[in-house]
Amino acid sequence: MPGVARRKEWLRMSEPFVTLDLHGYTADQARVKVDAALRRADRGTYQIRCVHGFHGGTVIRDTLQYKYRSHPKVKRIMPGDNPGVTVLVLREL
């Protein structure tokens, strides 16, 4: 099965800084993507940078801040370099 090898490779990937582009997603769709990234995050992942934009509203930003503030893998949530970015910190550098 070719998909199995690719899936195992994906699960082994370890990137210290992960970026998710959430433009065009609803809050529920964005939550599913972030949940998947958190499940795949291992000890080598320090931050998940969620790029959601802000001109279309702040629903995704607000959802991220509310839903993940008490998530066991998330140490803290901080704003990114602009209002359209939220950073989930999993480990401190």
C-alpha positions in Angstrom: 0.0 0.0 0.0 1.8 3.2 -1.1 -0.2 5.5 1.2 1.0 3.6 4.3 4.7 4.4 3.7 3.9 8.0 3.1 1.8 8.2 6.2 4.6 6.7 8.4 7.1 9.1 6.9 4.8 12.0 7.7 4.4 10.9 11.3 8.2 10.7 11.8 8.7 14.3 10.5 10.0 16.6 13.2 10.2 20.3 12.5 11.0 22.8 15.2 8.7 25.5 13.7 5.5 24.5 11.9 3.5 27.0 9.9 -0.2 26.4 9.1 -1.9 28.5 6.5 -5.6 28.7 7.6 -6.7 31.4 5.1 -10.1 30.5 3.7 -11.0 28.0 6.4 -14.0 28.2 8.8 -13.2 28.1 12.5 -14.2 24.4 12.6 -12.0 23.5 9.7 -9.1 25.4 11.2 -9.5 23.6 14.5 -9.3 20.2 12.7 -6.0 21.3 11.0 -4.5 22.6 14.3 -5.6 19.4 16.1 -3.9 17.3 13.5 -0.7 19.3 13.7 -0.7 19.0 17.5 -1.2 15.2 17.3 1.8 15.0 14.9 4.0 17.4 17.0 6.7 15.5 18.8 9.4 16.6 21.3 11.3 18.4 18.5 8.4 20.8 17.7 8.7 24.1 19.5 6.0 26.3 17.9 3.0 26.0 15.6 2.5 29.3 13.7 -1.1 29.7 12.6 -1.5 32.2 9.8 -5.2 33.1 9.7 -5.4 36.7 8.5 -7.5 39.4 10.2 -9.2 41.4 7.4 -12.1 38.9 7.2 -12.7 38.9 11.0 -11.1 37.4 14.1 -13.2 34.3 14.5 -10.3 31.9 13.8 -7.9 33.8 16.1 -10.5 33.9 18.9 -11.2 30.2 18.4 -7.5 29.3 18.6 -7.0 31.4 21.8 -10.1 29.9 23.5 -9.7 26.3 22.5 -6.0 25.8 23.0 -5.3 27.9 26.1 -5.9 24.8 28.2 -4.5 22.1 25.8 -2.0 19.9 27.4 0.7 20.3 24.7 0.4 24.1 24.5 2.5 26.0 27.0 1.3 29.4 26.0 -0.3 31.3 23.1 1.2 34.5 21.8 0.5 36.9 19.0 2.7 36.7 15.9 4.5 39.4 14.1 1.2 40.8 12.8 -2.4 40.6 13.9 -3.1 37.8 11.4 -0.8 35.3 13.1 -1.2 33.3 16.3 1.7 31.2 17.7 1.1 28.1 19.8 4.2 27.6 21.9 4.7 23.9 22.7 8.2 24.1 24.2 10.4 27.0 25.2 13.7 27.5 23.4 
